[in-house]
Amino acid sequence: METYKITFPVGRENGIAEKLGVRGIPVTVFLDKNGRVAKRIIGAINYVELSSNVEAILR
């Protein structure tokens, strides 16, 4: 995170993967404002997919 100057929250493996039901990688888990899983995408995603899903959840 320091290398790429990532400023958004990133789940490090501290048990969060198991709690979110992650069985393999890559997986992207989107949480809503209440901390509930809003969407899960298994496999790689691109910037357009990432940003459109974030925008949809924020609406």
N, C-alpha and C positions, 0 to 999 in steps of 0.2 A: 504494500500500500504506500509506503514511503517512496519507493522507487518511481512509481507512476503518479504520485501526488493525488491519490484517490481520496476524495473528501466525503463520499457517501458511506453509510454503514455497510460493513462487509462481515458476514458471519464466518468467524474462524472456527475450526473444529474444536469445540468445547462441549460437544453434546448436542449442539443446535441441529446438525444434519439429521441425527436420529430422531429428534423431536419433530422435525419437519417431514419425516418419512423419506429422506433422500436415500436412495439405494445405489446410485451410481452418479458419475459425473460425465459431462456437464449437466447441470440442472439449474434453472432459474426459478426462484420462488418470489412471487410478488405478494406483499402483505398490504392489507388495507389500513386505514387510519386507526382501526381498533386492534391491530396486530393479528388479524385473522388472515389465513391464506386466501388470497383473492384469485390467484392463478398460478399454475405450475407448468413450466415448459421443460420437457426433457429433450436434451440435445442442444447443440450450439444455436445461438440466435445472433442476429446482426443488430446494428444500431437502430435501424428503422423499427424492427420488432420490439426492441427494448423500449425505445422512446414512445411508440404508439401504445404499448401496454401500460406504461407509467401514466401517460396522459389519460387513458381510459379509466384507470383506477382513481386518479385525482379528481375526475369529474363528479 
